[in-house]
């Protein structure tokens, strides 16, 4: 490695690591905000929260890499231009392409690594992340008894405390409903005060009650009377032990989540997409044969040239011949009665209902196939976006000659928002069959790649593409070209 390569790579490494960490943090926080309400107050523990953040941070890497490469390459070559280092290197006879080569090779390596991670690492991280998130969202809220509020967290019991003392474990004016019998409020316990303590490492909660009474209704309906089966017990001290097993985080088997398309590699995505498209094709082929039972008077002959397991009926020529035969015989057919009209209407309604449900089923299958294919092409498109952002950022930094976090951040945000909006639009268009899925997924790269090549060409020419004079000169040149063309057309006429 030459000294020039070391110089440029050292200048690129610092901004890249910094911007990647910042972008990763911003994307992670933005994504986790959706689940804050599902995680707060459940006492999940630092280890579980760290696992969730770690897994979702891995999932943010493919999205963070393009923006980090764009911003860091802009800052790197902007700093080199601002300090006249690019001018000094060019004055030594070194071309701009040679200067960009080290960072370009790093961008290629990052693109390949992004694809490999998308194909092998991201599915495993997604499986871990979403299975753990599912279990965390199903977790019950932590034990939190508040003053004058009924607490339903303990299975089989409802507790209300009139006062909660500052130590957090002593309660006053307690009212406890025991619903374990399944017959409603048949057991009620009142106590002046109580103290809570955890047993066996938090597996059980013992509530010691002081100076209270228990009211128990033991009536089963066999004894009549106002006080039949009614018991009242007074106590100075009483203990109730609650199991806290329902507050522990129960892990679901990860195999139950493994069928999601986010957890699949490219061969598995291709296999599932092909099977879904074949299912949609078979469903379309069944429609003609399935309509036969609705028509008892007209049977179109099978097409002898049709291939496949589902033969097709002959099309327009057979229909025309049958229609002509019916037209010839109309004079001998009596007018339809009310029963025939109702029968025909019922057949038409049944056909319309069948075709409607079949159309929805086929549309759902096609949409599922498109979604799986979107996931397949997304792995490639996100990987190529890393190199595309380098092609935009590096030449643009050499043109604007501004480093730091001012202009580069503004330009990076503009291009990344454009990339994100176009990518999201292409994804939706591909999923809804507005565009072919590959076209929709490659749309953002297909638009930004020529822009990057344009910036690279302008940077090689030391063009002032971002200055007003450049665009005013371009307007003057276009006007001159248009005037010459009109003059030639006028002379020819």
N, C-alpha and C positions, 0 to 999 in steps of 0.2 A: 504493500500500500504506500502510495506516495504521500509526501508532506501536504500537498494540496488536498488530497482526499481526507487526510486526518483533520486538517483545519476545518473543512466544510462539515464533516461528520460531527466534530466536537461542537461546532456552532449549531448544528441541527439537534443534537441529542438532548441538550438542556430544555429548549422550548418544547420539543416533542413530549418529553416525559411530563413536564409541567402542564401543558395543555391537555394531554391525555388524562391526567389525574383530575384536572378541573372538570373536563367534559364528562368523564365517567361519573364523578360525584353529582354533577347537576342532573344528568339523565337518571341516575339511580334514585335521587331524592324525588324527582318529578314522577317517577314510576311508582315509588313506594307510597307516595301521598294518597294513592287510590285505596290503599289497604290500611291506613292509619286507624280508622274507626274499628276495623276488625281485629286489631292487635292490641290496642290500648286497654289497660285494665284487666288483662288476663294472666298477669304474672308468669309470662313465658320463660323468663330467665335470660341472662346475658348470652348464654351459649346458643340458645335457639334463635335469638335476634341476630347474633353474629352469623349463624348459618344462613339465615334468610338473606341478609345483606350480601354475604359472600356469593351465594348462588345467583342472585339477581344481578350482582355486579358482573359476573361472568357473562350473563345474557346481554348486558349492555355493551360489551366489547365490540361486536360487529358494527353497532351504530355509532360508537364513539370514535372508532379508528378513522373514518373519512374526515370528520370534522377536525380531529387532532392533527392529521397530516396536512390538511388545508391550512389551518392556522399556523402550525409550526413552520411549514415551508414558506409561508408568507413572511413570518417574522424573521426567519433565518436569512433569506435573500434580501429582505428589506433592510435588515441591519447591515449586511455586507455592502449593499448599495449606498446606504446612508453614510457609512464610514469610508466610502471611496475604495473599499477593498475589491469590489467587483471591477472597478475601473483599472486598478493596478494589475489585477490578474489578466484582464483583457489586453492591457498594454504589453504584456509579456507574450502575446501571440496565442493565448489559450482561448478557444471558442466558448460560447455560452453553453453549448451542449456538453462539452467536456467538464465545465464547472458543475452542471446539473447532474452529471452521471452518478456520483456517489449516492446522493439522496434519491435519485431515480431507482438505483438498484435496491436501496432500502425499501422504497415504496413497493417494488415488485415482490420482494421477500415478504413484506407485510400483507400484500394482496394474497399471495399463496398461503401464508399462515392463516389469514382470515377465512379463506375457503376451507382449509383443513379443520380449523376450529369450528366453523359452521357445520361441517359434515360429521365430525366425531365428538367434539367437546360440548358444543351447545346442546345437542339432544340429551346428553346425560345431565348437564347442568339444569336444563328445563325440567327434566323428570324429578330431580331432587328438589328444585325450587317450588314447583307447583304442587307436588305431593305434600311438602312441608307446609306450604301456605294453606292448603285445604285443611290439614289437621289443625293449624293454628286458628283458622276461621271458625272451625267447629268447636273449639275449646270454649268452655264456660268461663264467664267472668270470675275474677278472683273474689275470695270471700271479703265482702265489703258491706257490713251492716251499718246503716245510717240511722240517725235519730228520726223517730216518728215515720219511718218508711218500712212497709212490709218487704221482707227479704225472702225470695223464693229459690235461692240458689242451692240449698241443702235438700236433697231428694227426700220427699215424704214429710217435710216440715215447712212451716211458714213462721217467721220470727219477726217480731216488732219490738224495738227498744225505744223507750221514751227518752232515754238519755245515754250518751256515750261519753265516758270520761276521757281525759287527755292521755292516759296511759295506753289507750287503744284496745285494752283487753277487758276492762270492767264496764258492765252495762247496768242500767237502772230501769225500773218499771218495765219488766219483761213480760211479753205475751207470746206464748208458743202454741201453735196449732199442730197437732199430730194427725197427719192424713195417711198414715201407713195402712190403716185398715181399709181404705178405699170407700168409706161410708160418709165422707164429709167431715165436718167439725165435731166429731164425737169425743175428742179428747182435747182439752184446753188447759194450759198450765200458765198460771200467773205467779210472778215472783217479784219481790222488792228489788233484787239486784242479782247479778251473776258475773262470773269471771271465766274468760276463755283462755285455753292453753292447748298447744299442739303436742301430740304424742307420736312417738316412733318416727321421728324425722319428718313430721308433717303429714303422715298417712291418716291420722285421726285427729278430730277436734273434740276436746272434753269441755263441756259447759257445766260449771258448778253453780247451782241456783241456791239462793238463800231466802228464807222466810217467805214461803209461798203456798199456793194451793193448786191442786189438780182436780179438774172436773171431768168425769168420765161418764159417758152415756153408753151403758151396756145393753140397752134394750134391743132385742132382735125381732120384735113384733109379736111374740108369743104371750107376753104378759101385758095386761092392760092396767092403766092407772096413770095418774099424773106424775108420780115419782118412780115408775117401774124401771128397774135396772139402772138407776141413777146413783153414782158414787161421787163423793167429795172427799178428798184427802188433803190434809194439811201437813206441811213439812218445814223443818228448820233448815235442812240442807239436802239437796238432791243433785245427782249427776246424770247428765245425758251425754252419750258419746256418739259422734257423727263420723261417718266414713267420708274421707275426702278423695276417694278414688276417682270420682267424676271430674275433679279439678286437674288431674294429671293429663299431660299431652299424650294421647293415644295415637300411635303412628299407624296409618293405613298402608297396606301392601302397595309398593310402588308399581307392581305389575298391573294394577287396576288403572293406572294412568298412562301406561306405556303405549296405548293405541292412538294417542293423539298425534297429529301430524308434526307438531313441534318436536316430538321425541324420536323422529325417524331420520335416517340417513338417506342420501340420494338414491341408492338402489331400491330401498323400501318405498320411497316416495314414487319412483317410477312404476314399480309393480302395482301399488295401490291405485295410482292414476289410470293405468291401463285397464285394470279390472273394472273400475267405475265406468270408464268410457265404453267398454264392451257391454256392461250391463245396460247402459243407456241405449246402445245400438240394438240389443236384443229386445228391449222394451218397445222401441219404435217399430221393430219388425213384427211384433205381436199384435199391433193395433189393428191391421187389416183383417187378420183371422178372427180376432176377438169381436169384430163388428158383425160377422156372419150370423150369429144367432138372433140378431135384432131384425133381420130381413128374411121373411119366410116366402116371399113371392119372387125375389130376384136374386140369382146367384151368378156372379161374374166368374168366368172360367179362370183357372190357374194359369199363370204365365209359364210356359215351358222353358223359357230362357232364364228364369230366376234361379239363383244359386243360394246355397246356405240352408240351414235347418228350418227356416220359416219362409215358405213359398209365398210369392206375391200374386195378387189378382191382376188380371190384365187391366190396362188403363183405359185411355180415352176411346180407342177403336171399339172395344167390346161394349163400353157404355153407350157409344153412339148407335151401334147395331141394335142393342136391346131397346134403346129409346125409340128408334125407328119402328121396330116391331110393335111396340106398345102404341105408337101413334097410328099405325095402320089399323090396329084393332080397337081403337077408341070408340068407333061407331057401334061396335057390337057389345061394348061393356056398359052395363047399366049404371046409372048415376049412384054415387056412394050414399049409403044411409048414415044415420047418426052414429051407429055403432062402429062402422068402419072409420069414420072421422076421428072418433075418440081413440080407437086403436092406433091409428097413425100418429096422433098427437102423443100418446104414451110412448110409442117407439122413438119419436123424435126427442122427447124429454130424456128418455133413458140413454140415448146415444150422446146427447149433449152432456149429461152428468158423467158418463163414462169417459168421454174425451176430455172433459175438464179435469177430472181426478188424475187421468193418465198424464195429461200435460203437466200438472203440478208435480207429479212423481218424477217424470223425466227431467223437468227443470231442476228439481232438487238434486237429482243424481248428477246432472251436468255441473251444477254449481259446486257440489262436493268435489268432483273431479278437478274443476278449475282451482279450487282452494288448495288441493294437494299439489297441483302443478305449480301454483304460485309459490308455495313453500320450496319446491325444487329449484325454480329459477332464482328465487330470492337469495339462495346461498351463493350463486355465481355473481349476481348483480351487486350484492353488497361487497364482495371481494374486489370486483373490478372498480367499484366506486373509490376505493383507497387510491389506486393509481390515477384515476380521473381527477381526483381532488389535488393530487400532486401536480398534474399537468396544468391545473388552473393556478394553484398557489405559488409554485416556484417561479414561473415566468412573470406572474403579476407582481410578486415581490421585487423582482429585478427591474420592473418597469416603474413602480411607484417609489422605490428607494426610501421606504419608511418602515422603521422597525418598531419595537415596543408593542403595547397593547391598545393603541388607538385606532389608526386606520386599518391595520390588519384584522382586528376583531370585527370592525364594522363590515368590511368586505366579506369576511368569512361567514358572518351571520347571514348576510344577504344571499350568498351562494348556497349555504347549507339549507336555508329555508326554502329556496327554489328547488333544490334537490329533494328535500323531504316532501314538499307539496306534490311535485311531479311523480315521485315514487309512490306516494299514497294514492294519487289519482290513477296511475297505471295499474296499481294493485287492484283497486276497486273495479276498474274497467275490465281487467282480465277476469276477475272473479265473476262478474255479471255478464260475460261474453260480449261486451261492447267492442273489445279488441281481442285479438288472439293473445293468449296468456304470455308467450315469449315477447311479443311486441310491447305489451303493457309493462312487463318487468324490466325490459331493457330501455324503456323510453327515456328515463332520466339520464342514463349514461350516454345514450345516442344524442341527446341534446347538449350535454355538458362537454363531451369529448371534443367535438369540433370547436367549441369555445376555448378549451384548453390549448388545442393546436393553433388557433388563431393568436392567442396570447403568446405562445411560444415563438411563432413567426415574427410577431411584432417585437418581442424582446430581443431576438437575434438581430433585428434591424435597428435596435436602440430607438424604437418608435415611442413617441409620447401619446400613446393611445388614450390615456386618461385625461389628457389636457384638452381645453376648449379649442385650441388652434388646430388640433388634429381633426376634430369633427367639423369645424368650420371649413377647413381646407377640403375635406371630403365632400361637403355640400357644394362647394364651389366647383369641384371637379365633376360632380354629377350634373350640375346645371350646365356646365360647358359641353359635356357629352350630349346632353339632351338638346341643346341649341344646335350643335353641329348636325345631329341626326335630323332635326326639323329642317335645317337649311338644305341638306342633301335631298330630303324628300320633296322640298319645294322646287329645287332645281330639276329634279327628275320629272316633276309634273309639268 
